[in-house]
């Protein structure tokens, strides 16, 4: 049926349907834009990840750490470090023992308690001589 053959009510109903479709499409576009933005914020040089299930033993090998205070409230404190926090770790993966040295890169508090850590592998350092 051609548009000039439709009644006023038919045209209004068609317009309302198209408006609803447009609203849904705008929502989908906004969601895709958010996903694209989130993906573009990932470092371009990020190496591929693969899932693992291993118990990890790690030891923080720092003594006294000096930090710069940023802000404080009754509930907590914010500070910055000017040096890396080094860790030694070992774990068995696919039957093979792995030993690594790593620096803490990020920490995230999990909603149900506990923490998730991101550490970057670095070259081992020689033990200090006394």
C-alpha positions, 0 to 999 in steps of 0.5 A, a space after each residue: 500500500 502506498 503512503 498516500 493510501 494509508 489512513 492517519 491512524 495507520 501512518 501514526 502507528 507506523 511512525 510509532 513502530 519506526 520510532 521504537 525501532 530507531 530507539 533500539 538501534 540507537 541503544 545498540 549503537 551506543 553499546 557497540 561504541 562503548 565496547 569499541 572504546 573499551 577495546 581501544 583502551 587496551 594496550 596495543 602491545 598486549 600479549 595474548 592471554 590463555 587461561 590457567 589453573 595452577 597454585 602459585 607460591 610467591 614471595 615479596 622480596 622487599 624490605 622497607 618501601 618508601 612512598 609518597 602520600 597522596 590523600 587520606 580520610 578516616 576510611 583509608 589512605 592513597 599513596 604512590 611508590 616510585 619503585 617497583 614491587 618485586 616478587 619471586 614466584 613458582 608454579 607448576 603448569 602442564 607438569 612443568 615447574 616455572 620460576 619467575 621474577 615479576 613486578 606488581 603492575 596492578 591490583 583489583 579488589 574483587 566484589 566478593 572479597 579477595 584480590 586479583 593481581 597483575 604482575 609483569 615478568 622481568 629478568 631475574 636479579 643476582 642475589 646480593 653479596 654480603 
